[in-house]
Amino acid sequence: MSVRNAILGLLAHRPRHGYELHDAFEAMVGGEQNWDIKPAQVYSTLNRLEQSGLVIEDGVAQDGGPEKRIYMVTDAGLAELRQWFNEPSLSDRRRDEFFLKLMLSLVVADGDPRRLIYTQRAGLYRELHALTAQRSQVNPASQLAYILLLDQAIMHLEADLRWLEMIEARLDEISRQPIPEPAERPRGRPPVDGNR
């Protein structure tokens, strides 16, 4: 949903063709190392937005190469963009791959939850180091928005590292508890109603 709405926002800023949208999106998020979006995704999203009446073709440009369709946002597209702006952006942090690995490592014969925590911590520190180095190269006079994005990512990594410390401190307690199991369902066919 966010790529779709980002394209609407970029077109609300000014009409553009597909490759301009791709490049503008990547520039906004600090490059493909932060959010890799393929040109094909931009074009397929534009196609769906056009079919939904949220963007329209505004003309064709040709700079010595192939024709480029220029798009602009419609009133309906602006309304959808406003609605997106008025909604909170929530992520479901409960869908965590590491958590699944940890729970399964507690019950699988070859599982080693302490090793898993160590591996995860090392990976988070590598990512934290890379982001911190990336942040130190950014010019705050001209790229403050990108610094804010990197700061958010750094803070999330720091929170994940604190969470790992909490897990490690309580690992023995967690290990003594059974893994959650689903409630048993009755087997067989449901009883037949006597009125039939």
C-alpha positions in Angstrom: 0.0 0.0 0.0 2.8 2.5 0.8 4.4 2.3 -2.7 1.0 2.9 -4.3 0.4 6.0 -2.1 4.0 7.2 -2.5 3.4 7.2 -6.2 0.2 9.2 -5.7 2.1 11.7 -3.5 5.0 12.1 -6.0 2.4 12.7 -8.8 0.6 15.2 -6.6 3.9 17.0 -6.3 4.2 17.1 -10.1 3.4 15.0 -13.2 6.1 12.4 -14.0 6.8 9.4 -16.1 7.6 5.9 -14.7 11.3 6.2 -14.6 11.1 9.6 -12.9 8.8 8.1 -10.3 11.2 5.3 -9.7 14.2 7.6 -9.3 12.2 10.1 -7.1 11.1 7.2 -4.9 14.6 5.9 -4.4 16.0 9.5 -3.8 13.3 10.0 -1.2 14.2 6.8 0.8 17.9 7.3 0.4 18.6 4.7 -2.3 17.9 1.2 -3.2 19.9 -0.1 -0.2 17.0 1.2 2.0 14.0 0.3 -0.1 14.6 -1.5 -3.4 11.7 -0.8 -5.8 12.0 -2.2 -9.3 10.9 -0.1 -12.4 8.4 -2.9 -13.2 6.7 -2.5 -9.9 6.3 1.3 -10.5 4.8 0.6 -14.0 2.4 -2.1 -12.7 1.4 0.2 -9.9 0.8 3.0 -12.3 -1.3 0.7 -14.5 -3.5 -0.3 -11.5 -3.8 3.4 -10.4 -4.9 4.3 -13.9 -7.4 1.5 -14.1 -8.8 2.7 -10.7 -9.1 6.3 -12.0 -6.6 7.6 -9.5 -4.1 8.8 -12.2 -4.4 9.7 -15.8 -2.0 10.2 -18.7 -1.1 13.8 -19.0 0.9 13.6 -22.2 3.9 12.0 -23.8 7.5 13.1 -23.7 10.3 12.0 -26.0 13.9 13.0 -25.4 15.5 11.3 -28.3 14.6 7.9 -26.9 11.3 6.0 -26.6 8.1 7.8 -25.8 7.5 8.3 -22.1 3.9 8.5 -20.8 3.6 11.4 -18.3 1.0 10.8 -15.5 -0.8 13.1 -13.2 -3.0 12.4 -10.2 -6.8 12.8 -10.4 -9.1 14.3 -7.9 -10.0 10.8 -6.8 -6.2 10.1 -6.4 -5.8 13.2 -4.3 -8.8 12.1 -2.1 -7.1 8.7 -1.6 -3.8 10.4 -0.8 -5.5 12.6 1.8 -7.2 9.5 3.4 -3.8 7.8 3.6 -2.3 11.0 5.3 -5.2 10.9 7.8 -4.6 7.2 8.9 -1.9 6.1 11.3 0.9 3.9 9.8 0.9 0.8 11.9 3.1 -2.3 11.5 2.4 -5.7 12.9 5.4 -6.3 15.0 3.8 -9.5 16.3 4.8 -11.2 13.0 8.4 -11.7 13.8 10.5 -14.3 12.1 13.1 -14.3 14.9 10.4 -15.1 17.5 9.3 -18.1 15.4 12.9 -19.3 15.2 13.3 -18.9 19.0 10.1 -20.7 19.9 11.0 -23.6 17.6 14.6 -23.8 18.8 13.3 -24.5 22.3 11.5 -27.7 21.2 13.5 -29.0 18.2 16.3 -31.5 19.1 19.0 -29.5 17.2 17.7 -26.1 18.4 20.1 -23.9 20.3 18.3 -20.8 21.6 21.4 -19.2 23.1 23.2 -19.6 19.8 20.2 -18.2 18.0 20.2 -15.1 20.2 24.0 -14.7 19.7 23.6 -14.9 15.9 20.7 -12.5 15.9 22.6 -10.0 18.1 25.6 -10.2 15.9 23.5 -9.5 12.8 21.7 -6.6 14.5 25.1 -5.1 15.5 26.4 -5.4 11.9 23.3 -3.6 10.6 23.5 -1.0 13.3 27.1 -0.3 12.4 26.3 -0.1 8.7 23.4 2.4 9.4 25.5 4.5 11.8 28.3 4.7 9.2 25.8 5.6 6.5 24.3 8.3 8.7 27.7 9.8 9.4 28.1 10.3 5.6 24.9 12.3 5.2 25.0 16.1 5.1 22.5 17.5 7.7 22.3 20.8 5.9 20.8 19.2 2.8 19.6 15.7 3.8 17.9 16.1 7.2 14.9 14.0 6.0 17.1 11.1 5.2 18.9 11.5 8.6 15.5 11.2 10.3 14.8 8.0 8.4 18.2 6.5 9.4 17.6 7.6 13.0 14.3 5.7 13.1 16.0 2.6 11.7 18.8 2.9 14.3 16.4 3.3 17.2 14.4 0.2 16.1 17.7 -1.8 16.0 18.6 -0.5 19.5 15.2 -1.5 20.8 15.6 -5.0 19.2 19.0 -5.4 20.9 17.4 -4.5 24.3 14.6 -7.0 23.6 17.2 -9.7 23.0 18.8 -8.9 26.3 15.4 -9.4 28.0 14.9 -12.7 26.2 18.3 -13.9 27.2 17.7 -13.0 30.8 14.5 -15.0 30.9 15.5 -17.9 28.6 15.6 -20.5 31.3 12.2 -19.5 32.5 10.8 -19.6 28.9 12.5 -23.0 28.4 10.5 -24.6 31.3 7.2 -23.6 29.8 5.5 -25.7 27.1 5.3 -24.3 23.6 1.7 -23.0 22.9 -0.4 -25.7 21.3 -3.8 -25.3 19.6 -6.9 -26.3 21.4 -8.1 -29.8 20.4 -10.9 -30.0 18.0 -13.5 -32.8 18.2 -13.0 -35.4 15.5 -15.5 -37.0 13.2 -18.7 -35.7 11.7 -20.8 -33.2 13.5 -23.9 -34.7 15.1 -26.9 -35.0 12.8 -29.9 -32.9 13.8 -32.8 -35.2 14.6 -35.3 -33.0 12.6 -33.9 -34.0 9.2 
